[in-house]
Amino acid sequence: MASELPNRFLTPEDLVEMFELPSVETVYQWRRKHTGPRGFRVGRHLRFDPSDVRAWVESLMEGAA
């Protein structure tokens, strides 16, 4: 993942690209299992705050250490 995240809310497609995931279904599975970054809905669209994504990645890195 790049050190600088975009200065906008991220889409599931953005996460697929950033983490080289197989599909957006992976992002939705994370959400159902409560294992991925915190997301929120804007109408029917799922969005992620870049700071929440960063915090989630850092928590994964701490757990792996």
Number of C-alpha atoms within 10 A of each C-alpha: 11 7 6 8 15 11 9 10 15 17 16 19 14 15 19 16 13 12 10 10 13 10 13 16 13 15 20 14 12 14 14 10 9 10 11 18 20 17 18 13 9 8 6 7 9 14 18 19 18 19 14 14 18 16 13 16 15 12 11 12 10 9 8 7 5
